[in-house]
Amino acid sequence: MKVNQLLTVPNLKGMNMIAGQSGIEREVKSVNMMDAPDIIHYLNKNEFLVTTAYHFKDHPQMLTKLVEAMATQGCAGLGIKTKRFLDKIPDEVIELANELSLPVIELPLHLSLGEIVNHSLRAILDQRSSELTFALETHKQFTKIIMEGKGIGLLLQDLSRMIQRPVRLIDQHLKPIFQQATEGTFPIFSDEITVPKSPTSQISFSVSDTRETYTLFPIHISERKKGFLMINGEIKKTDQLTSLTIEQATNVISFSLMKESALRQQDRSIRNDFFLHFIDGTFSSQEEIIGRATEFSLKNDQKYICVVGKIDGDKFQPSYAERHEKADVIYDFIEGEVTSMNPQIHFFTKGESCILLFESEEDILQPSMYCESILVQLQERVFKYYKNTISFGISNLCHIFMDVKNAYKDALDALSQGKFSKQVGYIQTFQAKDITELLRMVPQEDLKNFYSFALSRFTDIKIEEEQTLLDTLSVYLETHCQISETAKRLFIHRNTVVYRIEKCEEILGKSLKDSETTLQIRLALRIRALLQN
């Protein structure tokens, strides 16, 4: 308890402060009595010393050394029975006590030093017991809110009501996670402001523009991630009840956030497992892929752009474990940045790479430019917070989720292309290199319509004959209409080739000598192979 509280203890009635009024807020943690002249060597911080001043009765001016020593040691105060052996405390002692803000208290004669020590310690223990009871009840109250699934938001609301101050939960970059107040209550911090990476105690600061003061209390979010409980106003360490209340809140919030972090890690592991099986082609059917993708809010009829990112090599060449650990921290940060974005961005990791799957909406006129603008922001923040550069490869727009498998390969190819032409921190968009990659950029429905228009008449014949004629037609066009080469590749007689080509011209109603017709058919045959794959 504080010195001013000690003066109000009923069993210590009669104590009177005669010097050091400005130190009345000093904290009393223990009480000791002086029974030897060398007590100076045994003084402790926050200790209240009581004495009859017997050893100073012949040299009262020696009290100045005791007052100086107690102030230097950070003692709580000095209690003296002035009517026992000293009639009066010297003026120079009182002046020094006032100067050093060390409380000097006149003790009542009707109480022995032992009784004063006992009553004082009992009062301190009673107060500590009350504080611990309060802390336990507060902890139970906050824990109940979380256990009942009411969320951190309601806990912050209760905390704000109990301490009569607005509160906000922020991450290590001072970005809000939860807030119990209006947006105008707290300042918006610029990216230039930073806080210590591993603070162990509360931090108070003021904003120069508004002169408002705020206090940050550290909160553990995960093994490598910290956050803060931000309180409007300065919370002094001497404000025991408020500090205890906030301490219980930070403990409960820490456990809750650590649990949520563990669940997110588990969820990410499951999502990664699905995505890796998908791009590796281990699922048995398209229906299985679409069904499983739906579990992760990945709709098949949605347009996507796939992005593959990788942290650029460290010039100091850290060990594999250090590099992997840093990648985990940075990718966790990136996932947190993109999780709340709209349109949705799905996040995965594969080895030392991260994968961002951007959903594309109709109102986004240039999806690639939109993706690039988001990636530039991520690059800037990664460099600001972690002093690392990261590069990205961007695929072209794919029109259904089933095409994401190819889009991932395109993004990976773009990332590799960028490595040859740029050093670090680049963003490379995939460039189509052949006709098949170009066709993948066209919506599947349009490809089907083109194929049906070009080769629809073949569906009127038997399936076996359709397959034979189309295979012959494909080889014939690929060999630049050379009958002998076609016969050689198909292991058939050249007359058979002539018969089949004439049959194809009859079905199509067009001559295969027309360049426009052959171009259309060659494209249709490429589309046929693409759709079958």
Salt bridges, closest charged atoms under 4 A:
GLU25 OE1 - LYS2 NZ 3.12
ASP58 OD2 - LYS57 NZ 3.32
ASP91 OD1 - LYS88 NZ 3.78
GLU106 OE2 - LYS83 NZ 2.99
GLU131 OE1 - ARG128 NE 3.38
GLU148 OE1 - LYS150 NZ 2.92
ASP158 OD1 - ARG161 NH2 3.69
GLU183 OE1 - ARG168 NH2 3.86
ASP191 OD1 - LYS175 NZ 3.13
ASP267 OD2 - ARG271 NE 2.98
ASP273 OD1 - HIS277 ND1 3.48
GLU288 OE2 - ARG292 NE 3.08
GLU325 OE2 - ARG224 NE 3.79
ASP328 OD2 - HIS324 ND1 3.55
ASP332 OD2 - LYS225 NZ 3.89
ASP332 OD1 - ARG268 NH2 3.26
GLU335 OE1 - ARG268 NH2 2.51
GLU335 OE2 - ARG271 NH2 2.89
GLU337 OE1 - ARG381 NH1 2.29
GLU352 OE2 - ARG323 NH2 3.38
GLU359 OE2 - HIS346 NE2 2.86
GLU362 OE2 - LYS303 NZ 3.67
ASP413 OD2 - LYS433 NZ 2.66
GLU437 OE2 - LYS433 NZ 4.00
GLU478 OE1 - ARG522 NH2 3.59
GLU485 OE2 - ARG489 NE 3.14
